[in-house]
Structures are given as C-alpha cells and as structure tokens.
Amino acid sequence: MKILNNRNTNYPIDDVFLKRYSPRAMSGETISEEELMTLFDAARWAPSAFNIQPWRFIYAENGTEDFKKFISLLSDWNQVWCAKASVLIIVISKIRGDGHEYNTHSSDTGAAWENLALQATDMDIIAHGMSGFDYERAKTELNIPDEYKVEMAIAVGKHGKIEDLPENMRAGETPNDRKPLSEIIFKGKFVG
Ligand SMILES: Cc1cc2nc3c(=O)[nH]c(=O)nc-3n(C[C@H](O)[C@H](O)[C@H](O)COP(=O)(O)O)c2cc1C
C-alpha cells in the first residue's frame, strides 16, 4: 500500500506515477530554455515502433506573438488558466513516410508526451495535457502538413496558488483517482 499526493495504490510503483497530475493553478513565472529543452529531451527518449520517432512539438513562449496565436486556438475554459502558462505546445505525429503508414504514430507520441510529463513532475513543473482546442485551425495556422496528425496540446508552467483560479476551477486541483485494475485488465480474452 502506498499513499501519495492524495492517491493510494496497492502495488509498489514508482512515486512519480502518483505525483504526476494536472493542476491548472500556474504562477505566470517563465521556465528557462534549459528546463524546456530538458522536457523535450525526455520526450525524445520514448520508445516507438521501428524507432520511427513520429512525435513533433511546436511551441510558443508566453509574451510572444506566437503565444497569442496558440492561446487563441484553445477553448474558452482552457484560455482562462493557460494565460499563466509559460509555454504552450501543440503535439503532432507523423502518420506516414518513406512509403509506409506508421500504424502506431499516435501511441508512440502518447508515450513521448508522458515522458515529458513525468520529467516535468520530477522538476516540479506542471505539464497539463489538453484536447480542448481547435484542431483544424491549429493545422492550418501552424502550417502543419497533411502527413501529420494534430494529437494534443500541453500547457507548461510553474505551480501557482489555488486562489489565482476562478472558483469553478478550484476543485480540479485535488489529484484524482483511477479505475481499479479489475476494470481494465483481462486474462486471456476481453470480457464485455
Ligand atoms: C490528451 C489529454 C487531453 C486533455 N484535455 C484537457 C483540456 O482540454 N482541459 C483541461 O483542463 N484538462 C485536460 N486534460 C487533463 C485531464 O482531465 C487529466 O489528465 C485527467 O483528469 C487525469 O488527471 P491527472 O492528469 O491530474 O492525473 C487532458 C489530458 C489529456 C492527457
């Protein structure tokens, strides 16, 4: 039994899995170039089928014209708390290349995003995934070619105070739980 970050589990998993979560309260402080590149470097070491490494990351730093464009792609909900993010990232994956379809481009890129998130956790930095944004506009406005799929966005920033968030967002600051193992694993065949 392990209890950490308001979460508990019956197995001796590494602390980082319980520590990583997705707060929205950010301080507005910038993260350094070194810190940002450290996050991308962790992502780079994810495994991928045939080591294709289909992940790509397009980013914008707060205070720039690019950031204004990136934040305008987000849903109204996400725009509120992302105003204090240090960096916004759009994650894309390469669907095909060299005459091959990359069947695992999305799962490989998911592994890369999780690497980034776990590295951020280790550095006490928030990396909060988002699907609440305009995927079509992201594709056109960020000049993304057709052989790439827009996967998700990530807000990266330093931890802030819960009072900086509007009241309706504060409950989400408590780390949430997971389905039990019994609901997600099957021995031999799927049971529906
Ligand atoms: C691909 C993806 C998309 C998400 N989209 C949003 C989003 O648009 N807005 C938001 O506030 N949180 C978003 N989240 C955060 C999830 O709600 C959160 O990861 C989930 O509730 C599990 O909580 P935890 O990350 O704190 O463990 C997203 C997370 C992922 C991985």
The ligand as a Tripos MOL2 file, in Angstrom:
@<TRIPOS>MOLECULE
LIG
   31    33     1     0     0
SMALL
NO_CHARGES

@<TRIPOS>ATOM
      1 C1         -4.9610   14.2320  -24.1590 C.3       1 LIG1
      2 C2         -5.4780   14.9840  -22.9720 C.ar      1 LIG1
      3 C3         -6.3970   15.9990  -23.1480 C.ar      1 LIG1
      4 C4         -6.8420   16.7500  -22.0430 C.ar      1 LIG1
      5 N1         -7.6400   17.8430  -22.2670 N.ar      1 LIG1
      6 C5         -7.8270   18.7250  -21.2630 C.ar      1 LIG1
      7 C6         -8.3940   20.0020  -21.5290 C.ar      1 LIG1
      8 O1         -8.6960   20.3590  -22.6840 O.2       1 LIG1
      9 N2         -8.5780   20.8390  -20.4830 N.ar      1 LIG1
     10 C7         -8.2290   20.5190  -19.2010 C.ar      1 LIG1
     11 O2         -8.4230   21.3520  -18.3120 O.2       1 LIG1
     12 N3         -7.6620   19.3010  -18.9070 N.ar      1 LIG1
     13 C8         -7.4430   18.4210  -19.9120 C.ar      1 LIG1
     14 N4         -6.8130   17.2180  -19.6740 N.ar      1 LIG1
     15 C9         -6.4470   16.8230  -18.3100 C.3       1 LIG1
     16 C10        -7.2380   15.5620  -17.8560 C.3       1 LIG1
     17 O3         -8.5270   15.9380  -17.4610 O.3       1 LIG1
     18 C11        -6.4650   14.8610  -16.7350 C.3       1 LIG1
     19 O4         -5.2330   14.3870  -17.2380 O.3       1 LIG1
     20 C12        -7.2660   13.6860  -16.1660 C.3       1 LIG1
     21 O5         -8.3980   14.1340  -15.4770 O.3       1 LIG1
     22 C13        -6.4150   12.8620  -15.2080 C.3       1 LIG1
     23 O6         -5.9780   13.6980  -14.1610 O.3       1 LIG1
     24 P1         -4.4410   13.8840  -13.8070 P.3       1 LIG1
     25 O7         -3.7190   14.2420  -15.0840 O.co2     1 LIG1
     26 O8         -4.4310   15.0080  -12.7980 O.co2     1 LIG1
     27 O9         -3.9430   12.5910  -13.2470 O.co2     1 LIG1
     28 C14        -6.3890   16.4360  -20.7350 C.ar      1 LIG1
     29 C15        -5.4720   15.3760  -20.5770 C.ar      1 LIG1
     30 C16        -5.0220   14.6690  -21.6640 C.ar      1 LIG1
     31 C17        -3.9960   13.5740  -21.4470 C.3       1 LIG1
@<TRIPOS>BOND
     1     1     2 1
     2     2     3 ar
     3     2    30 ar
     4     3     4 ar
     5     4     5 ar
     6     4    28 ar
     7     5     6 ar
     8     6     7 ar
     9     6    13 1
    10     7     8 2
    11     7     9 ar
    12     9    10 ar
    13    10    11 2
    14    10    12 ar
    15    12    13 ar
    16    13    14 ar
    17    14    15 1
    18    14    28 ar
    19    15    16 1
    20    16    17 1
    21    16    18 1
    22    18    19 1
    23    18    20 1
    24    20    21 1
    25    20    22 1
    26    22    23 1
    27    23    24 1
    28    24    25 2
    29    24    26 1
    30    24    27 1
    31    28    29 ar
    32    29    30 ar
    33    30    31 1
@<TRIPOS>SUBSTRUCTURE
     1 LIG1         1 GROUP 0 **** ****
